[in-house]
């Protein structure tokens, strides 16, 4: 351990931080001290795991590809923890004071980590570099805890190294379990990422300082106590200030990411929802919806996207329609134009999205109060899981999902998913899938087509121009028996799509021709790699 336990019965001070140099008397007081120290280990372990989860979650929200973010963050932090454990070896003679300082630094860096990384992403475009720096610092501090706690525990109660390690690791692992449960079920949904991290930082600081002053204050010099008190006060003021100004900071950081004023923002359990709106006396208003930073529609040309998505699949005039995604209600608006429709089931994962689509006056004006139609049944569930338990058949299925540039959405562009959709489709039914840009993301677009074909569906690719999306946007229309006919029979004249435009949409120029790409499956989601590389995400 670096400290010879036999020498602790003497009584000595070292320069710098003072140390505990004698073993407390045995009995109830010793057991209480030991339990208090292990309780601190428990709390610090929970806080440490929350810091790790916060970095992984933030990266998955901002950059996408949860698997990659988790691998980078956890790999770097585990390595840094090893470095921290080695760095703590020469500090074990001053274990008490050093431990207090480490916990205060960990509370500061861990508590501010989410805020700092969000600032780096919003204003500096240096997220990955900043994430590595933060992960290294936090990892080193976490790694230094256990060796110091080991020394402190043995000073409270003389026991073998094996027994001390068992006690520490038991408290550490149970604390990690609690931290792993508290983060997704309490901190994230109730406080959000920024405030959640700040709260954990405060708890970390309190636990570290409390155990030092509660158990070892008599063995510390007065100067040491004053120094720790000053550092504790400074860290507390910074964390409190961060908490108080977190809302203003978040608004400012979000606005830095968008060219138009933000009129609505919410971080839900599943995603970040942002509405922006530009109001000009010289032009029509432009409401825009972003999910995790990706544009979902722009008011001035959304009709191009939604008319092209919906009306070809509605040509047979189905009675039962299934919409997967589309929580903004705009695809639903187009479906409800058909009087033949008797039932529409809309499956959207995030209840906050359908709540917004049905209550926000800006969105309800755009979707024409689609959610109020009695023919509509909204289901808030994961589309993949819901389809597996569904027994109904639908004549038309509209797959209006966000792009597959994140792990959570990549599974919705796989052979397995399209196979489940096919089993839900009636024998002569038709399915349409929004498939991204055949110009900017051609590998993704044609991989989607191949994955649909692998699920024993015949498809027809087509594309139209949607300026707000960068120009070209594509779809795949699919059916069971044979390639479906691409046509439409709308009940009213449309703003953009007509027969001639639709007929020409199947023609692809030379630079957008079909490519030799792989199919995407659950076990090999190549669509995620394609989308990440083509859209240069992260």
MOLINUR-V24713 format. One record per residue. D_CENTER is the distance of its C-alpha to the mean C-alpha in Angstrom with 1 decimal. Layout:
d_center:D_CENTER
d_center:D_CENTER
This chain:
d_center:40.0
d_center:41.8
d_center:43.8
d_center:46.9
d_center:46.8
d_center:50.6
d_center:50.8
d_center:48.7
d_center:51.7
d_center:53.4
d_center:52.2
d_center:51.0
d_center:48.8
d_center:47.1
d_center:46.7
d_center:43.5
d_center:41.5
d_center:43.8
d_center:43.3
d_center:44.2
d_center:47.4
d_center:48.6
d_center:47.5
d_center:47.4
d_center:50.0
d_center:49.1
d_center:48.8
d_center:46.5
d_center:45.5
d_center:44.4
d_center:42.4
d_center:40.8
d_center:39.9
d_center:38.5
d_center:36.4
d_center:35.2
d_center:34.1
d_center:32.3
d_center:30.5
d_center:29.4
d_center:28.2
d_center:26.2
d_center:24.5
d_center:23.9
d_center:22.3
d_center:19.9
d_center:19.0
d_center:18.7
d_center:16.2
d_center:14.0
d_center:14.1
d_center:13.1
d_center:10.1
d_center:9.1
d_center:9.6
d_center:7.7
d_center:4.4
d_center:5.6
d_center:6.8
d_center:4.3
d_center:3.6
d_center:7.3
d_center:8.8
d_center:7.4
d_center:9.2
d_center:7.5
d_center:11.1
d_center:12.3
d_center:10.0
d_center:10.8
d_center:14.4
d_center:14.9
d_center:13.7
d_center:15.5
d_center:18.4
d_center:19.1
d_center:18.8
d_center:21.1
d_center:23.5
d_center:23.5
d_center:24.2
d_center:27.2
d_center:28.4
d_center:28.0
d_center:30.1
d_center:32.8
d_center:32.8
d_center:33.4
d_center:36.7
d_center:39.0
d_center:37.6
d_center:38.5
d_center:41.8
d_center:40.1
d_center:37.3
d_center:37.3
d_center:37.0
d_center:34.7
d_center:32.3
d_center:32.2
d_center:31.5
d_center:28.7
d_center:27.0
d_center:27.4
d_center:26.0
d_center:23.0
d_center:22.5
d_center:22.8
d_center:20.6
d_center:17.9
d_center:18.0
d_center:17.9
d_center:15.4
d_center:12.3
d_center:14.9
d_center:16.6
d_center:13.8
d_center:12.8
d_center:16.6
d_center:17.0
d_center:14.5
d_center:16.1
d_center:19.7
d_center:20.4
d_center:18.2
d_center:18.3
d_center:14.7
d_center:15.4
d_center:18.7
d_center:17.6
d_center:14.9
d_center:17.7
d_center:20.0
d_center:17.9
d_center:17.2
d_center:20.9
d_center:22.1
d_center:20.1
d_center:20.9
d_center:24.6
d_center:24.8
d_center:23.4
d_center:25.7
d_center:28.7
d_center:28.4
d_center:29.8
d_center:33.0
d_center:33.9
d_center:33.2
d_center:35.4
d_center:38.2
d_center:37.8
d_center:37.9
d_center:41.0
d_center:42.7
d_center:42.3
d_center:43.5
d_center:45.3
d_center:43.9
d_center:43.4
d_center:40.5
d_center:39.4
d_center:39.3
d_center:37.5
d_center:34.8
d_center:34.5
d_center:34.2
d_center:31.6
d_center:29.4
d_center:29.7
d_center:28.6
d_center:25.8
d_center:24.4
d_center:24.7
d_center:23.0
d_center:20.1
d_center:20.0
d_center:20.0
d_center:17.3
d_center:15.1
d_center:15.9
d_center:16.0
d_center:12.4
d_center:10.7
d_center:13.9
d_center:15.2
d_center:13.7
d_center:10.2
d_center:12.0
d_center:15.2
d_center:14.8
d_center:11.3
d_center:9.8
d_center:13.0
d_center:15.6
d_center:14.2
d_center:14.6
d_center:18.0
d_center:19.2
d_center:18.6
d_center:20.4
d_center:23.2
d_center:23.5
d_center:23.6
d_center:26.4
d_center:28.4
d_center:28.3
d_center:29.4
d_center:32.1
d_center:33.4
d_center:34.1
d_center:35.9
d_center:38.0
d_center:38.6
d_center:39.8
d_center:41.1
d_center:42.2
d_center:45.9
d_center:45.5
d_center:43.9
d_center:45.9
d_center:46.0
d_center:44.6
d_center:41.7
d_center:40.9
d_center:41.2
d_center:38.9
d_center:36.2
d_center:36.7
d_center:36.3
d_center:33.1
d_center:31.7
d_center:32.7
d_center:31.2
d_center:27.8
d_center:27.9
d_center:28.8
d_center:26.0
d_center:23.3
d_center:25.0
d_center:25.3
d_center:21.6
d_center:20.9
d_center:23.6
d_center:22.6
d_center:18.8
d_center:18.9
d_center:21.2
d_center:19.2
d_center:16.0
d_center:18.3
d_center:20.0
d_center:17.0
d_center:15.6
d_center:19.2
d_center:19.5
d_center:17.1
d_center:19.0
d_center:22.7
d_center:23.5
d_center:23.4
d_center:20.4
d_center:21.9
d_center:18.9
d_center:15.4
d_center:13.1
d_center:9.7
d_center:9.7
d_center:8.5
d_center:6.9
d_center:6.5
d_center:8.5
d_center:12.1
d_center:14.8
d_center:18.4
d_center:20.8
d_center:24.6
d_center:27.5
d_center:30.9
d_center:34.0
d_center:37.6
d_center:38.3
d_center:35.6
d_center:33.8
d_center:30.6
d_center:27.3
d_center:24.4
d_center:21.1
d_center:17.8
d_center:14.5
d_center:11.2
d_center:8.4
d_center:11.6
d_center:13.4
d_center:16.7
d_center:17.5
d_center:21.0
d_center:23.6
d_center:26.4
d_center:29.2
d_center:28.7
d_center:26.3
d_center:29.4
d_center:29.9
d_center:26.6
d_center:27.0
d_center:30.8
d_center:30.4
d_center:27.7
d_center:29.6
d_center:33.3
d_center:34.0
d_center:32.5
d_center:34.5
d_center:37.8
d_center:39.2
d_center:38.8
d_center:36.8
d_center:37.1
d_center:33.8
d_center:30.6
d_center:27.1
d_center:24.1
d_center:20.7
d_center:18.1
d_center:19.7
d_center:18.7
d_center:20.3
d_center:23.6
d_center:25.0
d_center:25.6
d_center:27.0
d_center:29.4
d_center:30.9
d_center:31.3
d_center:33.1
d_center:35.7
d_center:37.3
d_center:39.8
d_center:39.9
d_center:36.5
d_center:36.9
d_center:33.4
d_center:29.9
d_center:26.9
d_center:23.5
d_center:20.6
d_center:17.3
d_center:14.2
d_center:13.3
d_center:16.4
d_center:15.5
d_center:15.9
d_center:19.2
d_center:20.3
d_center:19.9
d_center:21.6
d_center:24.5
d_center:25.0
d_center:24.2
d_center:27.6
d_center:26.4
d_center:24.6
d_center:27.4
d_center:29.9
d_center:28.2
d_center:27.7
d_center:31.1
d_center:30.0
d_center:29.1
d_center:27.5
d_center:30.8
d_center:32.7
d_center:34.1
d_center:33.5
d_center:29.7
d_center:27.8
d_center:24.1
d_center:22.1
d_center:18.6
d_center:17.5
d_center:15.7
d_center:18.1
d_center:18.6
d_center:19.5
d_center:21.5
d_center:23.5
d_center:24.5
d_center:26.2
d_center:27.6
d_center:31.4
d_center:32.1
d_center:33.0
d_center:32.2
d_center:34.3
d_center:31.5
d_center:27.8
d_center:25.5
d_center:22.1
d_center:20.3
d_center:16.7
d_center:14.2
d_center:14.9
d_center:14.1
d_center:12.4
d_center:9.1
d_center:9.6
d_center:8.9
d_center:11.6
d_center:13.9
d_center:15.5
d_center:16.8
d_center:18.9
d_center:20.7
d_center:24.3
d_center:23.6
d_center:21.7
d_center:24.6
d_center:27.1
d_center:25.8
d_center:26.0
d_center:29.5
d_center:30.6
d_center:29.7
d_center:31.6
d_center:35.3
d_center:37.9
d_center:38.5
d_center:35.1
d_center:33.0
d_center:29.3
d_center:27.5
d_center:24.2
d_center:22.6
d_center:22.4
d_center:21.5
d_center:24.0
d_center:26.9
d_center:27.8
d_center:24.6
d_center:23.0
d_center:26.0
d_center:24.9
d_center:21.9
d_center:24.4
d_center:27.1
d_center:24.9
d_center:23.9
d_center:27.6
d_center:28.5
d_center:26.0
d_center:27.5
d_center:30.9
d_center:30.1
d_center:29.4
d_center:33.0
d_center:32.4
d_center:34.4
d_center:32.7
d_center:33.7
d_center:31.4
d_center:31.9
d_center:30.5
d_center:31.1
d_center:30.6
d_center:27.8
d_center:28.3
d_center:25.1
d_center:23.1
d_center:25.3
d_center:28.2
d_center:28.2
d_center:26.0
d_center:26.7
d_center:26.8
d_center:28.3
d_center:30.7
d_center:31.5
d_center:34.0
d_center:35.5
d_center:39.2
d_center:39.3
d_center:37.6
d_center:37.4
d_center:39.4
d_center:37.4
d_center:39.1
d_center:38.6
d_center:40.7
d_center:39.1
d_center:41.0
d_center:41.0
d_center:41.0
d_center:37.5
d_center:36.5
d_center:35.6
d_center:36.1
d_center:39.7
d_center:41.4
d_center:42.2
d_center:38.7
d_center:37.3
d_center:40.0
d_center:39.3
d_center:35.5
d_center:36.2
d_center:37.8
d_center:35.6
d_center:37.1
d_center:37.7
d_center:34.6
d_center:32.4
d_center:34.3
d_center:32.8
d_center:31.5
d_center:31.8
d_center:28.3
d_center:26.9
d_center:25.6
d_center:22.0
d_center:21.7
d_center:19.4
d_center:20.8
d_center:21.0
d_center:18.3
d_center:20.1
d_center:18.7
d_center:15.4
d_center:17.7
d_center:19.8
d_center:17.2
d_center:15.6
d_center:19.2
d_center:20.7
d_center:18.4
d_center:18.1
d_center:14.3
d_center:13.8
